[in-house]
Amino acid sequence: MSINQTSSAGAADTHAPEAIEVDANALPVYCPGPHAPAWSMHPRVFLDVTRTGSASCPYCGAVYRLKPGAAVPHHH
């Protein structure tokens, strides 16, 4: 699973949440993720990043973003 955290805003906005970038091999995306610290635990929720390219967790507000160019497998 490949996950990176990057700033989702420019240098002018220091209060924007960091986006957690995920590869297609990390699908389905869920929060809290496998490397989340114990203090940040909440009920697991699955997030669909395949339709819009990003999704945010309704519990903690973490933003997950599909990496640019990630090939998402299509289901029939």
N, C-alpha and C positions, 0 to 999 in steps of 0.2 A: 504494500500500500504506500502510495506516495502522497504526502501531505506537506504543504509549505504554508507558512503564514507570511502574508505581505500586507502592506498598508493599502487600504482601498481608497485613500484620498491623497491629495497633494500636500505639500509641506505647509500650506496655509491653514489647513484644518487639522488640529492636533487631537480633536475629540472623536474622530471617526473610528469605528471599530475596525480591527484588523480582519481581513478576510482569510479564511483557511482554504487554500487552493487544493483541489483534489483531482487526481487522474481518473480516467474511466475505469481503471482496474480497482479503484477504491469504492465503486458503486456496489450496493446502495449506500448512500451517505446517512449516517446517524449521529445524533448528539445525545449525550456526551460521547466523544470519540474514544478510541482505544487508549490514547495517551493522556486523557484528561486527568488532572489531579483529583484526589479523593474529595477535597473541599468543594469541588464544582459539580458534584454529582446531582442529577435530577432524573426523573423518569426518561427512559430512552425514547426518542422520537426519530422517525425516519423522514428525511428531507429530500424532495425531488428537485435536483439541480439540473435535470436533463431538459426541462421545458424552457426555462428562461436563462439558464446558465448560472443561476445563484439562488440561494434560499437562506432564510434566517431561522434560527431556533426560537420557537415561541416561549421557551422557558428562560433561556439565558441571553438571547439576542446574538449569539455567535453567528457570523455570516460565513457560509460555505460557498465557494465559487469553483465551477468547473474550469480547469486549466484551458487556456486558449489552444485550439487545435486538437483537443482530446477527442478521440473517436469513440462515440457512444454506441454500443451494440444495439441494434433495433430488434425488437421482439415482434413476432407475428402472431 
